[in-house]
């Protein structure tokens, strides 16, 4: 049975980009080679098909995601044919499949909002790309968990091909989030301080490295765990100035830290709940707390005293919205990627710890990505 798939028509009144492929209902999970394109015969015409991770309903990713064959649409004059090289599994991908994310695609949908691809062929009117270029999505919703895709030229943006594969595959979400939060909310100068929870997350690791490259101190808060010392050493090797446990934020000795490190102008919250409240308590007068995640699934409570006596600012950030706000003029996105790629090329920004997983082993990768205290990002290799 053949079904139409709307890969990127979001249930959002403000955004709808249409891209159609066709899904074959028969599951191809047991094919021997997930990176090989297939050809099926229909009405005497050869149809090129590739493999994709699809879900037809929301739910537990381990139950609803299937590896299937999909038809590739014809290459239009403004399109590019790309081979997906690698695509990570991010929390937002999991939330989309579960049906709990802020934006949801029409079903059935292809998973994966981030990744890197190589251009195989370009349409006759394509000007900015050529065969061999590496590209990443400009926005969420392209469905990167597949082996190949036909995409509009404007849906992707090029990267230098000398960027390491895992850095390129994980560039579009976490490093961009870290870059914008360090750039857009406070005027941070060398010697200033930033405090963040979830410091070992993908965003947290990017914050540490970008801040270090700018001469900015980072106070990095992580949950206690048996391997705390090893994790602390790893974060410090990336450039973290200080690494402390969550409990230390509530103890008197935190005052000793601020004798050798300026109070932070900026707090970055990826957890919520009590952790966010503690970050607020240690902001300097007039500082900002920016929330980009809520791993604790608890509300952010702002003490009245912090608002009245410290005049703190409480903000939120979502990189998807930033990209959409700047979609008409791509210069800001281009400049950000160029700066991030320069940091990568000079060894100042590395990919988070990653585990490369063959596309056929997607089920184990999804299960691992959903476990607490996961130390390595699961990256699907096509």
C-alpha positions as CSV (number, residue, x, y, z in Angstrom):
1,X,0.0,0.0,0.0
2,X,1.3,3.5,-0.9
3,X,0.6,6.5,1.3
4,X,1.4,10.2,0.9
5,X,3.9,11.5,3.4
6,X,3.9,15.2,4.2
7,X,7.3,15.5,5.7
8,X,7.4,19.1,6.8
9,X,3.9,20.6,7.0
10,X,3.8,21.6,10.6
11,X,0.7,22.0,12.8
12,X,1.6,25.6,13.3
13,X,-0.5,28.5,11.9
14,X,2.6,30.6,11.4
15,X,4.7,28.1,9.4
16,X,4.0,25.6,6.7
17,X,6.5,24.4,4.1
18,X,5.3,21.6,1.9
19,X,7.5,18.7,0.7
20,X,6.0,15.5,-0.5
21,X,7.5,12.0,-0.7
22,X,5.7,8.7,-0.9
23,X,5.9,6.0,1.6
24,X,5.8,2.3,0.9
25,X,3.9,0.6,3.8
26,X,6.1,-2.5,3.7
27,X,8.8,-2.4,6.4
28,X,12.3,-2.9,5.1
29,X,14.0,-3.2,8.5
30,X,15.8,-6.4,7.5
31,X,17.4,-5.2,4.3
32,X,21.1,-6.0,4.3
33,X,22.5,-2.6,3.4
34,X,20.7,0.5,4.7
35,X,22.8,2.9,2.7
36,X,21.9,1.6,-0.7
37,X,19.2,3.2,-2.8
38,X,16.7,0.8,-4.3
39,X,14.7,0.9,-7.5
40,X,11.2,-0.4,-7.9
41,X,9.3,-0.9,-11.1
42,X,5.9,0.9,-11.3
43,X,3.9,1.3,-14.5
44,X,7.0,0.5,-16.5
45,X,9.0,3.4,-15.0
46,X,12.0,3.0,-12.6
47,X,11.4,4.7,-9.3
48,X,14.3,5.5,-7.1
49,X,13.7,4.7,-3.4
50,X,15.8,5.0,-0.3
51,X,15.4,4.1,3.4
52,X,13.9,6.3,6.1
53,X,12.9,6.1,9.7
54,X,9.2,6.8,9.8
55,X,6.5,7.0,12.3
56,X,2.8,7.0,11.5
57,X,1.5,7.8,15.0
58,X,2.9,9.4,18.2
59,X,4.1,7.3,21.0
60,X,7.1,5.5,22.4
61,X,9.9,5.8,19.7
62,X,10.9,2.2,20.2
63,X,7.4,1.2,19.3
64,X,6.3,3.6,16.6
65,X,9.5,4.2,14.5
66,X,10.1,1.8,11.6
67,X,12.8,1.6,8.9
68,X,11.0,1.6,5.5
69,X,11.5,2.3,1.8
70,X,10.3,5.7,0.5
71,X,10.1,7.0,-3.1
72,X,12.3,10.0,-3.9
73,X,10.4,12.7,-5.8
74,X,11.8,14.0,-9.2
75,X,14.6,16.5,-9.0
76,X,13.1,20.0,-9.6
77,X,15.0,22.9,-11.2
78,X,15.5,24.5,-7.7
79,X,16.1,21.2,-5.9
80,X,19.2,19.3,-4.8
81,X,19.6,15.6,-4.4
82,X,21.6,14.8,-1.2
83,X,23.0,11.8,0.4
84,X,22.6,12.0,4.2
85,X,25.9,11.2,5.9
86,X,25.1,11.4,9.6
87,X,22.2,12.5,11.8
88,X,22.0,12.7,15.6
89,X,19.2,11.7,17.9
90,X,18.3,14.8,19.9
91,X,15.8,15.2,22.8
92,X,13.6,17.3,20.5
93,X,13.5,14.4,18.0
94,X,12.2,12.1,20.8
95,X,9.7,14.7,21.9
96,X,8.3,15.1,18.4
97,X,7.8,11.4,18.1
98,X,6.1,11.3,21.5
99,X,3.9,14.1,20.4
100,X,4.9,16.5,23.2
101,X,7.1,19.0,21.3
102,X,6.0,22.6,20.5
103,X,5.7,21.8,16.8
104,X,4.6,18.5,15.2
105,X,4.7,17.3,11.6
106,X,1.7,15.9,9.9
107,X,1.8,12.1,10.0
108,X,3.4,9.9,8.7
109,X,6.7,11.7,9.2
110,X,10.4,11.1,8.9
111,X,12.3,11.6,12.1
112,X,15.4,13.8,12.7
113,X,15.8,17.5,12.6
114,X,19.6,17.7,12.4
115,X,22.3,16.2,10.4
116,X,24.8,16.7,7.5
117,X,24.4,15.6,3.9
118,X,26.5,15.7,0.7
119,X,25.0,17.1,-2.5
120,X,24.9,14.5,-5.2
121,X,23.0,16.4,-7.9
122,X,21.6,19.9,-8.4
123,X,18.7,21.2,-10.4
124,X,19.2,23.5,-13.4
125,X,18.4,26.7,-11.6
126,X,20.4,26.0,-8.4
127,X,23.1,28.7,-8.0
128,X,24.5,28.4,-4.4
129,X,25.3,24.7,-4.3
130,X,27.2,22.1,-6.4
131,X,27.8,18.4,-6.3
132,X,30.1,17.5,-3.5
133,X,29.1,20.3,-1.1
134,X,28.3,19.5,2.5
135,X,25.0,21.0,3.7
136,X,22.9,21.1,6.9
137,X,19.2,22.0,7.3
138,X,18.3,25.7,7.7
139,X,15.3,24.8,9.9
140,X,13.7,21.9,11.7
141,X,11.4,19.4,9.8
142,X,13.4,18.1,6.9
143,X,13.5,14.6,8.2
144,X,17.2,13.7,8.3
145,X,16.9,10.1,9.4
146,X,17.0,8.7,5.9
147,X,19.7,7.8,3.4
148,X,18.8,10.3,0.6
149,X,16.5,13.2,0.0
150,X,15.4,15.7,-2.6
151,X,15.3,19.1,-0.9
152,X,14.8,22.7,-2.0
153,X,18.0,24.7,-2.4
154,X,16.7,27.2,0.2
155,X,16.1,24.5,2.8
156,X,19.8,23.8,3.3
157,X,23.0,25.8,3.8
158,X,26.6,24.8,3.0
159,X,29.5,24.0,5.3
160,X,33.2,23.6,4.6
161,X,33.9,20.0,3.8
162,X,37.0,19.9,6.0
163,X,34.8,20.1,9.2
164,X,34.8,16.7,10.9
165,X,31.8,14.6,10.2
166,X,30.4,14.5,13.8
167,X,31.0,18.2,14.3
168,X,29.1,18.9,11.1
169,X,26.2,16.5,12.0
170,X,25.7,18.1,15.4
171,X,26.3,21.8,14.4
172,X,22.8,23.0,13.6
173,X,21.1,22.9,17.1
174,X,23.3,22.8,20.2
175,X,26.3,25.0,19.1
176,X,23.9,27.5,17.5
177,X,21.9,27.6,20.7
178,X,25.0,28.2,22.8
179,X,26.3,30.8,20.4
180,X,23.1,32.9,20.3
181,X,22.6,32.8,24.1
182,X,26.2,33.9,24.7
183,X,25.7,36.7,22.1
184,X,22.2,38.0,22.3
185,X,21.2,38.6,26.0
186,X,24.1,40.2,27.8
187,X,27.2,42.2,26.7
188,X,29.8,39.7,27.8
189,X,33.4,40.8,27.8
190,X,36.6,38.8,28.5
191,X,36.8,38.2,32.2
192,X,33.0,38.2,32.7
193,X,31.2,35.0,34.1
194,X,28.4,32.8,33.0
195,X,26.7,30.2,35.2
196,X,24.9,27.2,33.7
197,X,23.2,24.0,34.7
198,X,23.1,20.9,32.5
199,X,26.8,21.7,31.8
200,X,27.5,18.3,30.4
201,X,24.7,18.4,27.8
202,X,25.4,19.2,24.2
203,X,24.5,22.8,24.7
204,X,26.5,23.0,27.9
205,X,29.6,21.7,26.3
206,X,29.3,24.1,23.4
207,X,28.8,27.0,25.9
208,X,32.0,26.0,27.7
209,X,34.1,26.0,24.5
210,X,32.7,29.1,22.9
211,X,32.9,31.0,26.1
212,X,36.5,29.9,26.6
213,X,37.4,31.1,23.1
214,X,36.0,34.5,24.1
215,X,37.8,34.7,27.4
216,X,34.6,34.3,29.4
217,X,34.6,32.3,32.7
218,X,32.1,29.5,33.1
219,X,30.6,28.1,36.3
220,X,29.3,24.7,35.3
221,X,26.7,22.9,37.5
222,X,26.2,19.2,37.1
223,X,24.3,16.6,39.1
224,X,26.2,14.4,41.4
225,X,27.1,11.0,40.1
226,X,29.7,8.2,40.7
227,X,31.9,9.5,37.9
228,X,31.7,13.1,38.9
229,X,35.5,13.6,39.0
230,X,36.0,12.1,35.6
231,X,33.3,14.3,34.1
232,X,34.6,17.4,35.8
233,X,38.0,16.7,34.4
234,X,36.6,16.3,30.9
235,X,34.7,19.5,31.1
236,X,37.7,21.4,32.4
237,X,39.8,20.0,29.5
238,X,37.2,21.6,27.2
239,X,37.8,25.0,28.9
240,X,35.4,25.0,31.9
241,X,36.6,27.4,34.5
242,X,34.7,25.8,37.5
243,X,32.7,22.6,37.8
244,X,30.4,22.2,40.8
245,X,27.7,19.9,42.0
246,X,24.0,21.0,42.2
247,X,24.2,20.8,46.0
248,X,27.1,23.3,46.1
249,X,24.8,26.1,44.9
250,X,22.9,25.9,48.2
251,X,25.9,25.8,50.5
252,X,27.8,28.7,52.1
253,X,31.1,27.7,50.5
254,X,29.7,29.0,47.1
255,X,30.6,32.4,48.5
256,X,34.3,31.4,48.3
257,X,34.0,30.8,44.6
258,X,32.8,34.3,44.0
259,X,35.9,35.7,45.7
260,X,38.0,34.4,42.8
261,X,35.4,34.6,40.0
262,X,33.1,37.5,39.2
263,X,29.4,37.0,39.9
264,X,27.8,35.9,36.6
265,X,26.0,38.4,34.3
266,X,24.3,35.5,32.5
267,X,22.7,32.2,33.7
268,X,21.7,29.5,31.3
269,X,19.0,27.1,32.4
270,X,18.3,23.8,30.7
271,X,16.8,22.0,33.7
272,X,14.1,24.1,35.4
273,X,12.8,23.6,38.9
274,X,15.0,24.2,42.0
275,X,18.1,24.2,39.9
276,X,16.9,27.3,37.9
277,X,16.0,29.1,41.1
278,X,19.5,28.5,42.5
279,X,21.0,30.0,39.3
280,X,18.9,33.1,39.8
281,X,20.1,33.6,43.3
282,X,23.7,33.9,42.2
283,X,23.2,36.3,39.3
284,X,24.7,39.7,39.7
285,X,22.5,42.8,39.8
286,X,20.6,43.3,36.5
287,X,21.7,39.9,35.1
288,X,19.7,37.6,32.9
289,X,18.6,34.0,33.1
290,X,17.8,32.4,29.8
291,X,15.9,29.1,29.8
292,X,16.3,26.9,26.7
293,X,15.3,23.5,28.2
294,X,13.4,21.9,31.1
295,X,14.9,18.4,31.7
296,X,13.5,18.3,35.2
297,X,10.0,18.9,33.9
298,X,9.4,21.3,36.7
299,X,8.3,25.0,36.5
300,X,10.8,27.8,36.9
301,X,10.1,29.7,40.2
302,X,11.4,33.2,40.4
303,X,11.9,34.7,43.9
304,X,10.2,38.1,44.3
305,X,13.4,39.4,45.9
306,X,15.4,38.6,42.8
307,X,13.0,40.7,40.7
308,X,12.7,43.6,43.1
309,X,16.2,43.9,44.6
310,X,18.4,42.5,41.9
311,X,16.3,43.5,38.8
312,X,17.1,40.2,37.1
313,X,15.7,39.5,33.7
314,X,14.1,36.1,32.9
315,X,14.1,35.2,29.3
316,X,13.6,32.2,27.0
317,X,15.3,31.0,23.9
318,X,14.4,28.5,21.1
319,X,16.9,28.2,18.3
320,X,14.1,27.1,15.8
321,X,12.3,30.4,16.3
322,X,15.5,32.3,15.9
323,X,16.2,30.6,12.6
324,X,12.7,31.4,11.4
325,X,12.9,35.0,12.5
326,X,16.1,35.4,10.4
327,X,15.0,33.2,7.4
328,X,14.5,36.1,5.0
329,X,17.9,37.5,5.5
330,X,20.3,34.5,5.8
331,X,23.4,36.7,6.6
332,X,23.1,36.3,10.4
333,X,22.9,32.5,10.1
334,X,25.7,32.4,7.6
335,X,27.9,34.6,9.8
336,X,27.2,32.4,12.9
337,X,28.0,29.2,11.0
338,X,31.2,30.7,9.6
339,X,32.4,31.6,13.1
340,X,31.5,28.2,14.6
341,X,33.2,26.4,11.7
342,X,36.3,28.6,12.3
343,X,36.3,27.5,15.9
344,X,36.0,23.9,14.9
345,X,38.8,24.2,12.3
346,X,41.1,25.8,14.9
347,X,40.4,23.0,17.5
348,X,38.5,25.3,19.8
349,X,35.1,23.6,19.4
350,X,34.6,19.9,19.2
351,X,31.6,17.7,18.9
352,X,30.1,16.2,22.1
353,X,30.9,12.7,22.9
354,X,29.1,10.6,20.3
355,X,28.4,7.0,19.6
356,X,28.1,6.2,15.9
357,X,25.3,3.8,15.1
358,X,24.4,2.2,11.8
359,X,21.0,3.1,10.5
360,X,19.8,-0.5,10.7
361,X,20.5,-0.5,14.5
362,X,18.3,2.5,15.0
363,X,16.2,0.7,17.7
364,X,19.1,0.4,20.1
365,X,20.2,3.9,19.4
366,X,16.7,5.3,20.2
367,X,16.5,3.3,23.4
368,X,20.0,4.5,24.5
369,X,19.1,8.1,23.7
370,X,16.1,7.9,26.0
371,X,18.1,6.7,29.1
372,X,18.9,9.1,31.9
373,X,22.6,10.1,32.4
374,X,23.4,9.2,28.8
375,X,26.9,10.5,28.3
376,X,27.2,10.1,24.6
377,X,24.9,11.4,21.8
378,X,23.6,8.7,19.5
379,X,24.5,9.5,15.8
380,X,23.0,7.5,13.0
381,X,25.4,6.8,10.2
382,X,23.8,6.3,6.8
